[in-house]
Each structure stands twice: as structure tokens, then as C-alpha cells.
């Protein structure tokens, strides 16, 4: 059974959350990406709740009913990390490990946030699981050096435009559906995106797209353009992005936007690293193979720290 609640954080941000499981149990935290929302984790929340966990999936700042500041600067990494730090403190207050989740699971932009959160606050999690979200160091490397990655990520510069939310909303979100339908996993072209799932996405998108687009506007990790140096102007000291938490990366190798080359050399910044490659999945692996993803997460949780 999925429940909903609002997490009112001490710095004035409210995150609308979905949850399952009994309070007081070890906590698993799930972070979504763009253009998604917390509901994409519902099956995972219920599955892991049956295994004895309290499972929470917030709608990130700017999504669904969560606080959505208008200015892009409010979506810079330090503010998003502040949200997660306060949220973990709150939802783990009565857990067996107060102030610490048993595992943080994150996809896409949620994964970008999770990398930063884990690097800055490793004490907040026992384990980290990342799904198709590049670590900032290899992402910066590829955006700077690889014409292929620059071309694949060109959409980021469009989404950073002030008019992007209005353009995305036109004609029943005609520019958004291709984010899903332009990738097709082996079981058939976007078979998971049925009428019911489309309506769930519409219900979220109708509440506004400015917040999600502001993540792109606020981030310097974008392809360079004549008007903006993007990632070429970014410097990432190793000590600032090294993650010293046991980490599982699950990667759908059919991701045409974030190719497996982003995994090359990752262990330089993530010393305790396990990588699982899913050859027949795309970026949307949580939708495409939820049972396989959940099994990998369960196995990772069972491993001795």
C-alpha cells in the first residue's frame, strides 16, 4: 500500500513523498529523474516494504507538489544536497540507524544528485545504487573531449532555455514523449508506455515543467556552445567528487544518450564499486526490467558491508 506525505524541511522546502512499509524499519530512499516523478518507484517501494524496509520516494524540488522555486539558481547542487540531507535526517529519525539510510537508490537526475550527496555526506547512507546516471567526473571528461557525447547531450542546452517548459507542454507534450519512445528495449518498442502510464505522466507534467527544466539551466555540466563554455569551464577536484560508500551501478547499455563509455575509469572516483550491465535495457530500465533491477538491488543489500 502506497501512502503519501509532505516532508517539511527546516530550510523552507517541502517535498511531496510516496512511501511504503512500517516506520521504524531500516530506510531505503529512492530518487527519480527527468521527466519523471516519485510514482515511478511505486512497485519497488511495495516490493522492498515486504522485505522489511521503510521505503520513501520524494518528488524532488520542482516536481509534482514539491516546492518549486522559480529561479534556476535555486536548483544548484548545493541546494538539492541540502534537501536530501534534511530529508534523511527526518525520515530516519526512528530507524535502527538514525540519520542514515540503508541504501540510496537513484536514477537519471536523481542519480546526479545522489553522486553529490554521497561524496559530501557519506555518513548518510550505508550503500549507494545508481541507475544510468553518470558520475560528474567522467561526464565532464566526455562532454569536454567527445564529439559523440556532446551530440548525444545537445538536448540539455534546449532544456536549459527559458522557453523550454512551454514548448514541451505544447500539443499534448509532443516533444516529451520521444524521450521515451526514441529508445526501444529488446522486448518491443517502449512496451511499458501504455495508455495508463501515459496518463500518469500527463498528471505530473500538467502540474508544471519549469522545475524539471531548471535542473538543466542551473547545471554547468552541459555541452559547450558558442554562447556558453558549458562543461569545458568546469573543474572538479578529485577530493570533491570521490564517493567512499559501497556503490552498485546498474547500467542499461542501450541508453543512446548516456552510453557505457561513461563508466570507463569510474573506479578512480568510486573505490568500492560494482557494475552490472544490462545489455537489453535502455535509459528507462526501471520501467523495462523492474524485476531484474530489484533482484540486483536485493543482492547488493544482502552483501556483507
C-alpha positions as CSV (number, residue, x, y, z in Angstrom):
1,X,0.0,0.0,0.0
2,X,1.5,3.3,-1.1
3,X,1.0,6.3,1.3
4,X,1.7,9.9,0.7
5,X,3.0,12.6,3.0
6,X,4.7,16.0,2.8
7,X,8.2,16.4,4.3
8,X,8.5,19.9,5.6
9,X,12.2,20.6,5.7
10,X,13.7,23.2,8.1
11,X,15.1,25.4,5.4
12,X,11.6,26.1,4.0
13,X,11.3,23.5,1.2
14,X,8.5,20.9,1.2
15,X,8.9,17.6,-0.7
16,X,5.8,15.6,-1.5
17,X,6.7,11.9,-0.8
18,X,5.4,8.4,-1.6
19,X,6.2,5.6,0.9
20,X,5.5,2.0,1.8
21,X,6.5,-0.1,4.8
22,X,6.4,0.3,8.5
23,X,8.0,3.4,10.1
24,X,10.9,2.4,12.4
25,X,12.3,-0.2,9.9
26,X,15.6,0.4,8.0
27,X,15.0,3.1,5.4
28,X,15.5,2.9,1.6
29,X,15.4,6.2,-0.3
30,X,14.6,6.3,-4.0
31,X,15.3,9.4,-6.2
32,X,13.7,9.9,-9.6
33,X,14.9,11.7,-12.7
34,X,13.6,13.8,-15.6
35,X,10.9,13.9,-16.9
36,X,9.6,11.5,-14.2
37,X,8.3,11.7,-10.7
38,X,8.3,9.7,-7.5
39,X,5.5,7.4,-8.7
40,X,7.9,5.5,-11.0
41,X,9.2,3.8,-7.8
42,X,5.8,2.5,-6.5
43,X,6.4,-1.1,-7.4
44,X,9.9,-1.0,-5.8
45,X,8.5,0.7,-2.7
46,X,6.0,-2.1,-2.2
47,X,8.4,-4.9,-3.0
48,X,11.1,-3.8,-0.6
49,X,8.5,-2.9,2.1
50,X,7.6,-6.6,2.0
51,X,11.2,-7.4,2.8
52,X,11.0,-5.3,6.0
53,X,12.1,-1.9,4.9
54,X,10.6,1.6,5.2
55,X,10.7,2.9,1.6
56,X,10.5,6.5,0.7
57,X,10.5,8.2,-2.7
58,X,10.3,12.1,-2.7
59,X,9.3,14.2,-5.6
60,X,12.4,16.2,-6.0
61,X,12.4,20.0,-5.7
62,X,10.5,21.4,-8.6
63,X,8.4,18.3,-9.3
64,X,4.7,17.4,-8.6
65,X,3.6,19.1,-5.4
66,X,7.1,19.7,-4.0
67,X,8.3,23.3,-3.6
68,X,9.3,24.7,-7.0
69,X,11.3,28.0,-6.7
70,X,11.1,30.0,-9.9
71,X,14.8,30.9,-10.3
72,X,17.2,28.4,-11.8
73,X,19.9,29.2,-9.2
74,X,17.6,27.5,-6.6
75,X,18.3,24.2,-8.3
76,X,22.1,24.3,-8.0
77,X,23.7,21.2,-6.5
78,X,24.3,22.6,-3.0
79,X,20.6,23.3,-2.5
80,X,19.5,19.9,-3.8
81,X,22.0,18.2,-1.5
82,X,20.7,20.3,1.4
83,X,17.2,18.9,0.6
84,X,18.4,15.3,0.8
85,X,20.5,15.9,4.0
86,X,17.4,17.3,5.8
87,X,15.1,14.6,4.3
88,X,17.3,11.8,5.5
89,X,17.5,13.3,9.0
90,X,13.7,13.4,9.1
91,X,12.7,10.1,7.6
92,X,15.4,8.1,9.6
93,X,14.7,9.7,12.9
94,X,13.2,6.5,14.3
95,X,15.1,4.0,12.2
96,X,17.6,1.5,13.6
97,X,20.3,3.8,12.3
98,X,19.1,7.4,12.9
99,X,20.2,9.9,10.2
100,X,21.3,7.1,7.9
101,X,19.5,5.2,5.1
102,X,20.3,1.5,4.5
103,X,20.6,2.3,0.8
104,X,20.0,5.3,-1.6
105,X,18.7,4.2,-5.0
106,X,18.7,6.9,-7.7
107,X,18.2,7.2,-11.5
108,X,19.0,10.0,-14.0
109,X,18.9,13.4,-12.3
110,X,18.2,11.7,-9.0
111,X,21.5,9.9,-9.6
112,X,23.3,13.1,-10.3
113,X,22.1,14.4,-7.0
114,X,22.9,11.1,-5.3
115,X,26.6,11.2,-6.5
116,X,27.0,14.7,-5.0
117,X,25.2,13.8,-1.8
118,X,27.3,10.6,-1.3
119,X,30.5,12.5,-1.9
120,X,29.6,15.2,0.6
121,X,27.7,13.2,3.2
122,X,28.8,9.6,3.1
123,X,27.6,9.1,6.7
124,X,24.0,9.5,5.5
125,X,24.0,6.1,3.7
126,X,25.3,2.6,4.1
127,X,25.0,1.8,0.4
128,X,24.5,3.7,-2.9
129,X,22.9,2.3,-6.0
130,X,23.0,4.3,-9.2
131,X,20.9,3.6,-12.3
132,X,22.0,5.2,-15.6
133,X,23.3,8.4,-14.1
134,X,26.9,9.5,-14.9
135,X,29.3,10.4,-12.2
136,X,30.2,14.0,-12.7
137,X,33.9,13.4,-13.4
138,X,33.7,11.1,-16.4
139,X,30.6,13.1,-17.6
140,X,32.7,16.3,-17.6
141,X,35.5,14.4,-19.3
142,X,33.2,13.1,-22.1
143,X,31.4,16.4,-22.5
144,X,34.7,18.2,-23.0
145,X,36.5,15.7,-25.2
146,X,33.9,13.6,-27.0
147,X,32.0,15.0,-30.0
148,X,29.8,11.9,-29.8
149,X,28.8,12.7,-26.2
150,X,28.4,16.4,-27.0
151,X,25.9,15.5,-29.8
152,X,24.1,13.0,-27.6
153,X,23.7,15.6,-24.8
154,X,22.7,18.5,-27.1
155,X,19.2,18.3,-25.8
156,X,20.4,19.6,-22.4
157,X,21.0,23.0,-23.9
158,X,17.5,23.1,-25.3
159,X,16.0,22.1,-21.9
160,X,18.0,24.9,-20.2
161,X,16.2,27.6,-22.4
162,X,13.7,29.8,-20.6
163,X,11.0,28.8,-23.2
164,X,11.6,25.0,-22.9
165,X,8.8,24.3,-20.4
166,X,6.2,26.0,-22.7
167,X,7.5,24.3,-25.8
168,X,7.5,20.9,-24.0
169,X,3.8,21.3,-23.0
170,X,2.6,22.0,-26.5
171,X,0.4,19.5,-28.4
172,X,-0.1,17.0,-25.5
173,X,3.6,17.2,-24.6
174,X,4.6,16.1,-28.2
175,X,8.3,17.0,-27.5
176,X,8.4,14.9,-24.3
177,X,7.1,11.5,-25.4
178,X,10.2,11.0,-27.7
179,X,12.4,11.0,-24.6
180,X,10.8,7.5,-24.0
181,X,9.8,6.4,-27.5
182,X,13.1,7.1,-29.2
183,X,14.7,4.3,-27.2
184,X,13.3,0.8,-27.6
185,X,14.3,-2.2,-25.5
186,X,14.5,-5.7,-26.7
187,X,11.0,-6.7,-25.5
188,X,9.5,-4.3,-28.1
189,X,9.2,-0.6,-28.7
190,X,8.5,1.1,-25.4
191,X,6.0,-1.6,-24.5
192,X,5.7,-0.3,-20.9
193,X,4.4,3.1,-22.1
194,X,0.7,2.1,-22.3
195,X,-2.3,4.4,-22.0
196,X,-2.4,4.2,-18.2
197,X,1.3,5.0,-17.9
198,X,0.9,7.9,-20.3
199,X,-1.9,9.4,-18.2
200,X,0.2,9.1,-15.0
201,X,2.9,11.1,-16.7
202,X,0.4,13.7,-18.0
203,X,-0.9,14.2,-14.5
204,X,2.6,15.1,-13.3
205,X,3.6,17.2,-16.3
206,X,0.3,19.2,-16.1
207,X,1.5,20.5,-12.7
208,X,4.4,22.2,-14.3
209,X,7.7,21.6,-16.1
210,X,9.6,24.6,-15.0
211,X,11.2,22.8,-12.0
212,X,12.5,19.9,-14.0
213,X,13.9,22.2,-16.7
214,X,15.6,24.4,-14.1
215,X,17.9,21.5,-13.3
216,X,19.4,21.9,-16.7
217,X,19.5,25.6,-16.5
218,X,21.3,25.5,-13.2
219,X,23.9,22.9,-14.1
220,X,27.2,23.8,-15.8
221,X,27.7,20.2,-16.9
222,X,26.3,20.8,-20.4
223,X,27.8,20.5,-23.9
224,X,29.7,23.6,-24.9
225,X,28.1,26.0,-27.3
226,X,29.1,29.3,-29.0
227,X,27.4,31.2,-26.2
228,X,28.4,29.0,-23.2
229,X,31.6,27.1,-22.4
230,X,29.5,24.5,-20.5
231,X,31.4,21.6,-19.1
232,X,34.7,22.8,-20.6
233,X,34.8,25.6,-17.9
234,X,34.1,23.1,-15.0
235,X,36.9,21.9,-12.7
236,X,36.1,19.0,-10.4
237,X,38.8,18.3,-7.8
238,X,39.0,14.6,-7.1
239,X,38.5,15.0,-3.4
240,X,35.2,16.8,-4.0
241,X,33.7,14.0,-6.1
242,X,35.2,10.8,-4.7
243,X,32.5,8.5,-3.2
244,X,33.6,6.4,-0.4
245,X,30.4,4.4,0.0
246,X,29.9,0.8,-1.3
247,X,28.3,1.5,-4.7
248,X,26.4,-0.5,-7.2
249,X,25.9,0.9,-10.7
250,X,23.3,-0.7,-12.9
251,X,23.6,0.5,-16.5
252,X,21.2,-0.1,-19.4
253,X,23.6,-0.4,-22.3
254,X,21.0,0.6,-24.9
255,X,21.0,4.1,-23.5
256,X,21.6,6.3,-26.6
257,X,22.1,9.5,-24.5
258,X,24.3,8.1,-21.8
259,X,26.5,5.4,-23.4
260,X,28.6,2.9,-21.4
261,X,31.7,4.9,-22.2
262,X,30.7,7.0,-19.1
263,X,31.6,4.0,-16.9
264,X,35.3,4.0,-18.1
265,X,37.7,4.8,-15.3
266,X,34.8,5.2,-12.8
267,X,36.7,3.2,-10.1
268,X,39.2,6.1,-9.8
269,X,36.4,8.1,-8.0
270,X,34.4,5.2,-6.6
271,X,36.9,2.8,-4.9
272,X,34.2,0.3,-3.7
273,X,32.4,-0.2,-6.9
274,X,30.3,-3.0,-8.5
275,X,29.0,-2.5,-12.1
276,X,26.1,-4.5,-13.6
277,X,25.5,-4.0,-17.3
278,X,22.0,-4.8,-18.8
279,X,22.6,-5.3,-22.5
280,X,18.9,-5.4,-23.4
281,X,17.8,-2.2,-21.5
282,X,17.9,1.5,-22.3
283,X,17.9,4.5,-20.1
284,X,14.4,3.5,-18.8
285,X,15.5,0.3,-17.2
286,X,13.2,0.7,-14.1
287,X,10.2,0.5,-16.5
288,X,11.7,-2.1,-18.8
289,X,13.1,-4.7,-16.4
290,X,11.9,-3.8,-12.9
291,X,12.2,-7.4,-11.6
292,X,15.8,-7.7,-12.8
293,X,16.7,-4.3,-11.3
294,X,15.0,-5.2,-8.0
295,X,16.9,-8.5,-7.8
296,X,20.2,-6.7,-8.3
297,X,19.3,-4.3,-5.5
298,X,18.3,-7.1,-3.2
299,X,21.5,-8.9,-3.8
300,X,23.5,-5.8,-3.1
301,X,21.6,-5.2,0.2
302,X,22.5,-8.8,1.3
303,X,26.2,-8.4,0.8
304,X,28.3,-8.1,4.0
305,X,29.4,-4.5,4.4
